[in-house]
Amino acid sequence: VFNAKTAELLSHHQVEINQKFPKEGWVEQDPKEILKSVYECVEKTCEKLKQLNINISNIKAIGVTNQRETTVVWDKTTGEPLYNAIVWLDLRTQSTVERLLKRIPGKNKAFSKFKTGLPLSTYFSAVKLRWLLDNVEEIRKAVDDGRAMFGTIDSWLIWSLTGGKNGGIHCTDVTNASRTMLFNIHSLEWDPELCQFFDIPMEILPKVRSSSEIYGLMKICPSLKSGALTGVPISGCLGDQSAALVGQMCFKDGQAKNTYGTGCFLLCNTGQKSVFSEHGLLTTIAYKLGRDKPVCYALEGSVAIAGAVVRWLRDNLGIAKSSQEVEKLAAEVGTSYGCYFVPAFSGLYAPYWEPSARGIICGLTQFTNKNHIAFAALEAVCFQTREILDAMNKDCGIPLSQLQVDGGMTNNKILMQLQSDILCIPVVKPSMPETTALGAAMAAGAAEGVGVWSLNPGDLTAVTCERFEPQINPEESEYRYARWKKAVMKSMGWETSEAPSNGKPK
């Protein structure tokens, strides 16, 4: 909960959600558990506000933000999910993707790039939905009976919170719709040709609305006796990376933010024009902050492994007991001593999209120890961000003058300083870490009919920030980056199906 005048965080509550891994490469979550966690967070946060003597009748609007691409199908007559949610990271649809590719002339993965901004990949919702229709009898039957509803997590939550089977609103916003591969990012409508290609019935899709308007009012949940916010409008909806862009107040063309989580997501606002990348980036909708407001686009670069490399050092190699300890090991040496780490554990994402790559650590000498490897791992996160930033600068033609950052890993001061050194530009981190939640709150509070939050640049509260300035000379930075790129080349082509000839690896 935020103060709409000052953007100050007043209170919060969080609940961890279980991930299920039923098979190798499968990742699922229980939609009912997600909904229950939302109700629990609402009730607990309201209790905390009461303890602070803040009257909860002051809450004027609710915003929703979610991990994008995660796919749910539910029964509109019972309100029950028909299968677990299939999470964005899930790889079960690899065979679905291969089957669909055969139907495209020249097996062109970018066949819908100019409509959707996306390549055909396991990542996006359409192939997850196709898998559900092909493999879950209950879902097929519900579609035939006209009982099925599809949505990403935002749609499932908004439908459930506004009454569910008793008049719940079935909608999504443009940012989430733009990650399904079924949505035309120019006409801002579901695309009949793409729905036909994936063989998805259009009547199960939610209505697409802007990211900031009143979708419906909160209803009491009888089974969970949750009713603290009954009657409050739900009026903001943004996918998590878009919400972070809004929360970082990147409203100008050319402003960018990088979120450091398990992976890294760098988004650059390209304003009212959609820029198509020649360098492996995605074109996506940044936001549309009101029914009559223009739509703004972004270029997005995704790195698969960022925070996950620190977890790997901790859990797989056991060289540290915590993420903080990895930072400490790196700080003790302050250099990788010529050691380079390419964490291509599941191939390389942007800008290479090279599934045959695997992780390597190279440049080792007798002098190298675990401290150097820890430092090289942190450096790897920064080099990967630099590669995406270079791709963005080429696509946009406007080099960034500073990078705004958020996400769990930004607490690591060594990492932030390194990032500035490797990019040769300042890195700016807001002191309030909940940027994604703030973005959703801003969209909700600014909606027509709510109007408690002004998005005019002059009215936006200047956020207190920590700045990290480059401290090494650019020549050294360029030298280290060139060596990293050399290491990346060596990581490629590991996964080949052929046996080596005359003992030399290919």
C-alpha positions in Angstrom: 0.0 0.0 0.0 1.4 3.4 -1.1 0.6 7.0 -0.3 -0.7 8.5 -3.6 0.7 11.9 -2.9 4.3 11.0 -1.9 4.6 7.4 -3.4 5.8 6.3 0.0 5.4 2.6 0.9 3.0 2.5 3.9 2.6 -1.2 4.5 3.1 -4.6 2.8 2.8 -8.3 3.3 4.1 -11.2 1.2 3.5 -14.9 0.9 5.7 -17.3 -1.0 4.0 -19.4 -3.6 5.0 -23.0 -4.2 6.4 -24.0 -7.6 5.7 -27.6 -8.7 8.0 -29.5 -11.0 6.0 -32.7 -12.0 8.6 -33.6 -14.7 12.0 -32.5 -16.0 11.4 -29.0 -17.5 7.8 -28.7 -16.3 7.0 -25.7 -14.0 3.5 -25.3 -12.5 1.6 -23.3 -9.8 -1.8 -23.8 -8.3 -4.1 -21.0 -9.4 -6.2 -21.4 -6.2 -3.1 -21.0 -4.0 -2.2 -17.8 -5.9 -5.7 -16.4 -5.3 -5.6 -17.4 -1.6 -2.2 -15.7 -1.2 -3.7 -12.5 -2.6 -6.6 -12.6 -0.2 -4.1 -13.3 2.7 -1.9 -10.4 1.7 -4.9 -8.1 1.5 -6.2 -9.0 5.0 -2.7 -9.0 6.6 -1.8 -5.6 5.1 -5.1 -4.1 6.2 -4.4 -5.4 9.8 -1.0 -3.7 9.7 -2.5 -0.4 8.5 -5.0 -0.5 11.4 -2.0 -1.0 13.8 -0.5 2.2 12.2 -3.8 4.0 12.9 -4.4 4.3 9.1 -8.1 4.0 8.2 -8.5 1.4 5.4 -11.4 3.4 4.0 -8.5 5.6 2.7 -7.7 2.9 0.1 -9.2 4.3 -3.1 -7.9 1.8 -5.8 -6.2 -1.5 -6.3 -3.6 -2.4 -8.9 -2.7 -5.9 -10.1 0.8 -7.0 -11.4 1.8 -10.5 -12.4 4.5 -12.7 -13.9 3.7 -12.6 -17.6 3.0 -15.5 -20.0 1.9 -17.9 -17.2 -1.3 -19.6 -18.5 -4.5 -20.7 -16.7 -7.8 -22.1 -18.0 -10.8 -22.3 -15.7 -14.5 -23.2 -15.6 -16.8 -20.1 -15.6 -19.7 -22.0 -14.1 -17.9 -23.5 -11.1 -15.0 -20.9 -10.8 -12.5 -23.8 -10.6 -9.2 -24.0 -12.5 -9.2 -27.0 -14.9 -5.5 -27.5 -14.6 -2.5 -26.0 -12.8 -1.1 -22.8 -14.2 1.8 -23.4 -16.6 4.6 -21.0 -15.7 6.5 -18.9 -18.2 9.8 -20.9 -17.6 8.1 -24.2 -18.5 9.7 -26.2 -21.4 7.0 -28.9 -22.0 5.9 -27.1 -25.2 9.2 -27.7 -27.0 7.5 -30.4 -29.2 4.4 -28.2 -29.7 6.8 -25.5 -31.0 8.6 -27.9 -33.3 5.2 -29.2 -34.7 4.0 -25.6 -35.3 7.3 -24.7 -37.0 6.8 -27.4 -39.6 3.6 -25.5 -40.8 5.5 -22.3 -41.4 7.1 -21.7 -44.8 10.9 -22.0 -44.3 10.4 -22.8 -40.6 10.6 -19.1 -39.9 10.5 -18.5 -36.1 9.9 -14.8 -36.7 6.9 -15.4 -38.9 4.6 -13.2 -36.7 7.3 -10.7 -35.5 5.6 -7.7 -37.1 2.2 -8.5 -35.6 3.3 -9.6 -32.1 6.9 -8.4 -31.7 7.7 -12.0 -30.6 9.4 -15.1 -32.0 7.8 -18.5 -31.9 9.0 -19.9 -28.6 8.0 -22.1 -25.5 8.1 -18.8 -23.6 4.7 -17.3 -24.7 1.1 -18.2 -23.7 -0.3 -19.4 -27.1 1.8 -22.5 -27.2 1.1 -23.3 -23.5 -2.7 -23.0 -24.2 -2.3 -25.2 -27.3 -0.6 -27.8 -25.1 -3.5 -27.7 -22.6 -6.1 -28.1 -25.4 -4.1 -31.0 -26.8 -3.4 -32.8 -23.6 -6.2 -32.1 -21.0 -9.5 -33.8 -21.7 -11.4 -31.7 -19.1 -10.3 -28.5 -20.9 -11.3 -29.7 -24.3 -14.7 -30.7 -22.9 -15.1 -27.3 -21.2 -14.3 -25.5 -24.5 -16.9 -27.6 -26.3 -19.5 -26.9 -23.7 -18.7 -23.1 -23.7 -17.6 -23.2 -20.1 -13.9 -22.5 -20.5 -12.1 -19.2 -19.9 -8.4 -18.5 -20.7 -6.2 -15.9 -19.0 -2.8 -15.0 -17.7 -2.6 -14.6 -13.9 -3.9 -11.0 -14.0 -7.1 -12.2 -15.7 -7.6 -15.1 -13.3 -7.2 -12.7 -10.3 -9.4 -9.9 -11.6 -12.2 -12.3 -12.6 -12.0 -14.0 -9.2 -11.8 -10.8 -7.1 -14.7 -9.1 -9.0 -17.1 -11.9 -8.2 -15.9 -15.0 -10.1 -18.8 -17.2 -11.2 -21.2 -14.5 -9.9 -20.5 -11.8 -12.5 -16.7 -11.6 -12.4 -15.0 -9.5 -15.1 -13.0 -11.4 -17.7 -10.4 -9.0 -18.9 -6.6 -8.4 -19.4 -4.5 -5.4 -20.2 -2.5 -4.6 -23.3 0.9 -5.4 -21.7 -0.2 -8.9 -20.7 -2.0 -9.5 -24.0 1.1 -8.6 -25.9 2.9 -11.6 -24.4 0.4 -14.2 -25.6 1.5 -14.4 -29.3 -2.2 -14.0 -30.2 -2.4 -10.2 -30.0 -1.7 -7.6 -32.7 0.3 -4.9 -31.0 -0.6 -2.3 -33.6 -4.4 -2.8 -33.9 -4.5 -3.7 -30.1 -6.9 -6.6 -30.8 -6.8 -10.4 -30.8 -5.6 -11.5 -34.2 -8.0 -13.9 -36.0 -5.3 -15.3 -38.2 -3.0 -16.1 -35.3 -5.9 -17.6 -33.3 -6.6 -19.8 -36.4 -2.9 -20.7 -36.8 -2.7 -21.9 -33.1 -6.3 -23.3 -33.4 -7.5 -21.3 -30.4 -11.2 -20.5 -30.0 -11.5 -16.7 -29.7 -14.5 -16.9 -27.4 -12.3 -18.1 -24.5 -10.1 -15.1 -24.6 -10.5 -12.1 -22.2 -11.5 -8.6 -23.3 -8.4 -6.5 -23.7 -8.4 -3.1 -21.9 -5.9 -0.3 -21.1 -3.5 -0.6 -18.1 -5.3 2.1 -16.2 -9.1 2.1 -16.0 -11.8 0.7 -13.7 -12.3 -3.0 -14.5 -14.7 -3.8 -11.7 -15.2 -3.6 -7.9 -13.8 -5.9 -5.2 -16.4 -8.4 -3.9 -16.4 -10.3 -0.6 -15.0 -13.8 -0.8 -17.5 -15.9 1.3 -15.3 -19.0 1.6 -12.2 -17.1 2.8 -14.3 -14.5 4.8 -12.2 -11.9 3.1 -13.9 -8.5 2.7 -11.7 -5.7 4.0 -11.6 -4.0 0.6 -15.2 -4.7 -0.7 -16.4 -2.1 -3.1 -12.9 -0.7 -3.9 -12.3 -0.5 -7.6 -9.6 -2.6 -9.3 -8.2 0.0 -11.8 -4.6 -0.8 -12.7 -3.2 -3.8 -14.5 0.4 -4.2 -15.8 2.7 -7.2 -16.4 5.6 -7.2 -14.0 8.3 -5.8 -16.3 6.0 -3.1 -17.6 5.0 -2.2 -14.0 8.7 -1.8 -13.1 9.2 0.5 -16.1 6.3 2.7 -14.8 7.4 2.4 -11.2 10.9 3.7 -12.3 9.0 6.5 -14.0 10.6 5.8 -17.4 7.9 7.7 -19.3 10.3 9.3 -21.8 11.4 7.9 -25.1 14.8 6.3 -24.6 14.6 5.8 -20.8 15.4 2.2 -19.6 15.3 0.0 -16.5 17.0 -3.3 -15.7 15.4 -5.7 -13.3 17.8 -8.2 -11.7 15.9 -11.3 -10.6 16.5 -15.0 -11.4 17.1 -13.7 -14.9 17.5 -10.1 -16.1 14.9 -8.0 -18.0 16.0 -4.8 -19.6 13.2 -2.6 -21.1 13.7 0.6 -23.0 10.7 2.9 -23.7 10.5 3.6 -27.4 7.5 5.9 -27.1 4.6 5.7 -29.5 6.5 3.9 -32.2 7.2 0.1 -32.1 10.9 -0.6 -32.9 11.7 -4.0 -34.4 15.0 -5.4 -33.3 17.8 -6.6 -35.7 19.7 -7.8 -32.6 17.5 -10.4 -30.9 15.4 -8.2 -28.7 11.6 -8.4 -28.3 9.1 -5.7 -29.2 6.5 -5.4 -26.5 3.8 -3.0 -25.2 5.2 -0.9 -22.3 1.8 0.5 -21.1 -1.4 2.3 -22.1 -2.3 4.5 -19.2 -6.0 5.1 -19.9 -8.7 4.2 -22.4 -8.0 7.4 -24.5 -4.3 7.6 -23.9 -1.8 6.5 -26.5 -0.1 3.1 -26.4 3.7 3.1 -25.7 6.1 0.4 -26.8 9.3 -1.0 -25.4 12.3 -3.1 -26.6 13.0 -5.9 -24.2 16.1 -8.0 -23.7 16.0 -11.1 -21.6 19.0 -12.8 -19.9 18.1 -16.3 -18.6 20.7 -16.6 -15.8 21.4 -13.7 -13.4 20.6 -14.3 -9.7 20.5 -18.0 -10.6 24.3 -18.0 -11.0 24.8 -16.8 -7.4 22.4 -19.6 -6.3 24.4 -22.1 -8.4 27.7 -21.1 -6.6 25.9 -21.6 -3.3 23.8 -24.8 -3.9 25.8 -26.7 -6.6 29.4 -25.7 -5.8 28.9 -25.0 -2.1 31.6 -22.2 -2.2 29.3 -19.9 -0.1 26.4 -20.4 2.3 24.5 -17.3 1.2 24.2 -14.7 -1.6 25.7 -12.2 0.8 28.8 -14.5 1.2 29.3 -14.6 -2.5 29.4 -10.7 -2.5 31.9 -10.9 0.4 34.2 -13.4 -1.4 34.2 -11.1 -4.5 34.9 -8.0 -2.4 38.0 -9.6 -0.8 39.8 -9.8 -4.1 38.2 -7.0 -6.2 39.2 -8.7 -9.4 38.6 -11.9 -11.3 42.3 -12.1 -12.1 41.7 -12.9 -15.8 39.1 -15.5 -15.0 35.8 -15.4 -17.1 32.5 -17.1 -16.4 29.8 -17.6 -19.1 26.7 -19.0 -17.2 25.0 -20.4 -20.4 23.4 -23.2 -18.3 20.4 -23.4 -20.6 21.9 -22.0 -23.7 22.3 -18.2 -24.4 19.3 -15.9 -24.6 19.4 -12.3 -26.1 21.2 -11.3 -28.2 22.5 -14.7 -29.4 19.5 -17.1 -29.0 22.0 -20.0 -29.1 20.5 -23.1 -27.5 23.7 -25.2 -28.1 25.8 -23.0 -25.7 26.8 -24.3 -22.2 28.4 -22.7 -19.2 32.2 -22.3 -19.1 34.8 -20.8 -16.7 38.0 -20.0 -18.5 41.3 -18.1 -18.0 42.1 -20.2 -14.9 45.7 -20.3 -13.5 47.3 -21.9 -10.4 46.6 -18.5 -8.7 42.8 -18.6 -9.3 40.7 -19.3 -6.2 37.0 -19.3 -5.2 37.1 -15.6 -4.6 38.1 -15.0 -8.2 35.3 -17.3 -9.4 32.7 -15.5 -7.3 33.9 -12.2 -8.7 33.8 -13.6 -12.3 30.2 -14.7 -11.7 29.1 -11.2 -10.7 31.0 -9.8 -13.6 29.1 -12.2 -15.9 25.7 -10.7 -14.9 27.1 -7.2 -15.8 28.6 -8.4 -19.1 25.3 -10.0 -20.1 23.5 -6.7 -19.4 26.1 -4.8 -21.4 25.5 -7.1 -24.4 21.8 -6.3 -24.3 22.4 -2.6 -23.8 24.7 -2.6 -26.9 21.9 -4.3 -28.9 19.5 -1.7 -27.7 21.8 1.2 -28.5 22.1 -0.3 -32.1 18.4 -0.7 -32.5 17.4 2.7 -31.0 20.3 4.8 -32.2 20.3 6.7 -28.9 22.9 5.5 -26.3 21.6 5.5 -22.7 23.1 8.1 -20.4 22.3 6.1 -17.3 20.7 2.8 -16.3 17.9 2.6 -13.7 17.9 -0.7 -11.8 15.7 -2.7 -9.4 15.2 -6.3 -8.2 16.6 -8.4 -5.5 20.2 -8.5 -6.7 20.5 -4.7 -6.6 21.2 -4.9 -2.8 24.6 -6.2 -3.9 26.8 -3.1 -3.9 29.8 -4.8 -5.5 27.5 -5.9 -8.4 26.1 -2.4 -8.9 29.5 -0.8 -8.9 30.8 -3.4 -11.4 27.7 -2.8 -13.6 28.6 0.9 -13.8 32.2 0.2 -14.5 31.4 -2.3 -17.3 28.7 0.0 -18.9 30.8 3.1 -18.5 27.6 5.0 -17.4 26.1 5.7 -14.0 23.7 3.1 -12.5 20.8 4.5 -10.5 19.0 2.5 -7.8 15.8 3.8 -6.0 16.0 3.4 -2.2 12.5 1.9 -2.2 12.9 -1.6 -3.7 9.2 -2.4 -4.5 9.3 -0.8 -7.9 7.0 -3.3 -9.6 4.2 -2.9 -7.0 4.6 0.9 -7.2 4.0 0.8 -10.9 0.8 -1.1 -10.5 -0.3 1.4 -7.7 0.4 4.4 -10.0 -1.7 2.9 -12.8 -4.6 2.2 -10.4 -4.5 5.6 -8.7 -4.3 7.5 -12.0 -7.3 5.8 -13.6 -10.3 7.9 -14.7 -12.9 7.8 -12.0 -10.2 7.4 -9.3 -7.9 10.2 -10.0 -5.9 10.2 -6.7 -2.4 9.8 -8.4 -1.0 12.3 -10.9 1.3 11.0 -13.6 2.2 14.5 -14.9 6.1 14.7 -14.9 6.0 17.8 -12.8 3.9 16.2 -10.0 5.9 13.0 -9.7 7.8 12.8 -6.5 11.5 12.7 -7.0 12.6 9.3 -5.7 15.6 9.1 -3.4 18.3 7.1 -5.2 21.7 5.7 -4.8 24.1 6.4 -7.7 27.0 4.3 -8.8 29.5 6.1 -11.0 32.1 4.4 -13.2 35.4 4.2 -11.4 37.7 2.5 -13.9 39.0 3.9 -17.2 37.0 3.0 -20.3 40.0 1.3 -22.0 40.2 -1.3 -19.2 36.4 -1.8 -19.4 36.6 -2.4 -23.1 39.5 -4.8 -22.7 37.6 -6.9 -20.2 34.4 -6.8 -22.3 36.4 -8.0 -25.4 37.8 -10.9 -23.4 34.3 -11.8 -22.2 33.0 -11.9 -25.8 35.9 -14.2 -26.6 34.8 -16.5 -23.7 31.2 -16.4 -25.0 32.4 -17.6 -28.5 34.1 -20.5 -26.7 30.9 -21.5 -24.9 28.9 -22.0 -28.1 28.4 -25.2 -30.0 29.0 -27.6 -27.0 25.8 -29.6 -27.5 26.4 -31.3 -30.8 24.9 -34.6 -31.8 28.0 -35.8 -33.7 30.9 -37.7 -32.2 34.3 -36.0 -32.3 36.6 -36.9 -35.1 40.3 -37.7 -34.5 39.8 -36.8 -30.8 39.4 -33.0 -31.4 36.1 -31.5 -30.2 34.3 -29.7 -33.0 
